[in-house]
Amino acid sequence: MHYEYFFEFLELARQLSFSRAAEKLFISQSSLSKHISVLEDELGVKLVDRTTRSVTLTTAGRFVFEEGLKIESTFAYIRKNVGTIRPPTPIHIIGMISDPLISQRIARAVQTVNEKGPRKIRVLLEQPTPSPSIFTGLETGDIDLLLTFRTEEERPSYIFERELYRDQLYAVISPSSPLASHKSLKFSDLKPYPFIRMFGLNSVHEPAWSQIETYCEEGGFSPDTIIMQATSYLDWLSVSLGDAVLINAYGIILESRLFHDDRYVCIPLKDSWFTYCVYWNDERAGELTREFIDNLIGISE
């Protein structure tokens, strides 16, 4: 049976006018008339009585119309809900995903996108791998989004950047440090002390050091550094400070529980923060990825 003709008949039965039904269906009256005739031949019954002035349903036509409305309703229900059983679209992300402030934003953005319609997404959090550039995965299409500190690294024009938020910086010091009694500090207060630079954890952390150096330059000095190799977060959390300073953001300090570790004192740095950004390949980003990015950016603290 020509099912499209069947749905055209339902519209004719609603309008009881070939001209109005044809207009609704965006076809000509002659085409609609031919389609109804074909449908009547297929069913073996007459569905409508036609005169030059009116259209009325036959007994068989009323039966087909009433039962057809049930089919139409079922079809509409299927079309509306079939997407709920469609596999969700994966979005691959690398970056600062261990930061609880970042992970909360990701979860809320996923929830918002998935509540809007039948097309769903799911986020796959990937571990960064060594590469010549932090943008390599975006360029090759291996990942969809990069969440990291703002970077000055040169990037192709199709790699887009948007700021997510700024997170307060803290100086992590030893309880024996002369600075330990301070309620807050400025970067210029840290000039006499060496800075610990964790190196090798992964490439997405490198832009953070650039931001630290910029704050030191604004404070009138270039930091003395102690390079410490870090192959995992365990190395980062077990660092022995001595008289050195470790700079980190509130979210990372909170996640690592340093506020409650008596080996360290965490003091906020005035007017200083890490700027977190999202980067994506605009030539590869699909509709759902763009919607996810919009929601990720739009979430307020």
N, C-alpha and C positions, 0 to 999 in steps of 0.2 A: 504494500500500500504506500502511496505517496503521503508520508506523514506531514510534509510541509503543507499539502493541500488540506489535510485534516485540521491543522491549526488555522488555516485561512477560513475554513468553514465556521470555526468557533467565533471568529471575528465577525463574519457575515451574520451569524445567528444573534450576536449581540447588537449589531447595528440595524439589522433588517433593512439594509439598503446596500445595493452593490456599489453605488458611488461613494458612500461614506466609508464602507469597509475597504474598498480599493485605495482610498486616500490614506487610511490608517496603515495599510499594508505596503504602501509605496509601490503599487503595481497598477496597471490599467484595468478598467472595468471588463474589457473583453478577455484579458488574461484570467482574471478572477472567475468569470463565467465559465471559461473552458476548464479551469481547474476543478470547479465544483461539479461539472458534468463528468469529468474523469473520476472523481471520488464517488459519485453516485453509481457509475458503472462498476467500480471496484467493489462497492458494498452490495450492489444489486438492489438498491432501493432508491426511491426518490426522496430527497432531503428537503427541498424547498419548492413551494409553488410560486411562480414568477408571473407577474403581470407588468404592464408598462408603468403602473403606479405604485405597486407594493410588492413586498417579499414576505411570505409567511412560511413558517416551518410546518412540515408534514408531521404526522404522528411519529414516524421513524426519525425525522429530523430533530424533534424535541428529545427523543430518547438519546440519540447520538450526542446532542448538545449537552444534556445533563450529565451523561457519563463522561463526555469529553472534558467537561470542567474539572472533574476529579483527576483525569490524566494530566491536564494542564497544571493543576495545583501540585501534583506529585512531581512533575517535571521541574517546576519552579523551585520546589524544595530541594531536589537533587542538585540543580545548578547552583543554588545558594550554599549548600553544605558539602559538596563533593571535595572542595578544597581542604576541608579539615582532615581528610585522610591522605592528602597529598604529602609526600615527604617534604619536610621543611628545607628551605634553601640555606645551605651552610655559608657562614661568613667567617673567613679565616683571619685571625687577629694575632699579632705579636706585639710585644712591648711591655709596658709597666703594669702587667696584669696582676702582680702580687700586691700592689697597692690597694687597700680596701676601698679607698675613695673611687678609684678607677673601676674596680670590680662591681661596686654598687651601681655606678652609672651604667655600666654595660647591662647589668641585670634589669634595671628599670627601662632602658631603651628597648631591649628585647621584648619585655612585657607590653610596652606601649604599642610596638609594631604588631605584635601577634594578637592584640585585642581589637585591632582596627578592621581586620578582614580575614577571609579564608586562607590567604597565602601566608605561611608561617616561615620564620627564620630560626636558626639555631647557631650559636656562636661556638666556633672551635678555636680554643686558645693554644697557640703554637709557641714552641720555644725557639728563640732566635738562634741562627746558626752563623758561624764565621763567614763574612762576605766582604768584598771590597768597599761596599757602601751600605748604610742602613736602609737605603731605598731599593736594594737589589731585588728583594722579594716582591715589592710592588711593581717593579719594572717587568719582571718575568711572569707575573700573575700567580705566583705561588701563594701569596697572601692578598687579602683584600684591604686590610687596615693596619696601620702602624700607630700605636699609642706610645708616645715617648715625650721626653723633654724637648722644648723648642730647640732646633738646631740651626746653625748657620751653614751647614754643609750644602754645597751647591746641589740642586736637584733639577731634573728635567721639567719643562714647562707644564707637562701633563700631570705631574705629581702635585696635588693641591694640599694646602695646609689650613687648618682652622684651630683656633685656640679653644681648649676645653675649659680649663680653669687654672687658677694659681693657688699654690699650696705654700703655706708659711714655712720658712726655713728656720732650722734650729741648729745651734752649736752643741754637739755632743762632746762632753769633756769629762775628765776624771774628777771625782769628788775632792781630790787633793789640789786641784788647780786653783790659782788665785782668783779665777773668774767664777768659781763655783757658787759664790754667795750672791751673784748678780741675779736680778729678776729678769733683765733683758740686756741684750748686747747689740752693738753695731759692728759691722765688719772691720772698721778701723780699730776696734778694741782687740781684734785677733792678730794684729800685725806681728807681735813678738813671738807668736807660736807657730810651729810647723803644722801644715795641713796634711791629713791622710788622704791620699788618692787611691781608691780601690780600682785596680786595673785587671781587666780580663774576664769580668763576670759575664758581660755580653755587650755587643756594640750599642744597644739602645740606651745604655747608661752614660755613654761618653759625652753627649750634649750637656749633661748636668754639670760636668766639670767646667765646661766653657762658660756656663752661667755663673759659677762660683768665681772663676777668674775675672769676669766682668765686674762683679761686686767688689772684689779686692782692688781692682784698678780704680774704681770709683772711690774707694777708701784710701787711695794714695799709696798702694804698695802692690808688689808682686809676691804671691805666697811662696814660702819655702815648702817643699812637698816631701812627704815620705811615701814612696810608691809601695803599695802592698798588693801582692798577687791574690786575686780572689777567683776561685773556680766554682764556688757555690755560695749560697747565702750563709752557710755555716761559717765560712771564713770571715764574712762580713760581721756576723754576730759575735764572733769570738776574738775580735781585734783587741789588743792591749794598747790603750791610749798613751800612757805616760803623760808627758806634758803637751801632747799633740791634740789637735782639734779635728773632729769629724763632722762635716756638714751634711745634713739630710733634711728631708721634708717631713712635715707633721704626719702625713698619712703613712709613710714608710716606718717612721719611728713608732707610731701607734700599732702598726701591724706586727712589728718585731718586739713589742712590749718593752722597749728601752725605758719608757717612763717609770716602769716598776722594777727596774734592775738597779740594785744599789752600787753596781760597778760604774754607773754612768750618771751624769747630771745633764739634763736637756734644757737648754735655755733659748728662748725665742730671739731671733735676730730682727731688729727693727727694719721695716720697709724692705724686706727681702723675701723672695719666694722663688720657687721653681715654677716655670710656666709649662704646663702640659698641653700638648697639641695632638691632633689626629691628622694623619697623612693618608692619602689614597690616590690611586691611579684613576684619574677622571675619564680616561679613554676606555677603561675596563669595567668601571663601576656600573652595576645593574640597578634597576629601579628599587628593589628592596634594600640594597646596600646604601643607596642614597637616602632612602627613608630612615634607615637605621642611623646614619650619620647625623641627619637633621635632628632626630630625637636625642642622640647622644650629646650633641652640642646644646640643645635646648633645655636640658635638665639643669635646674638651678640648685644651688647648695641648700 
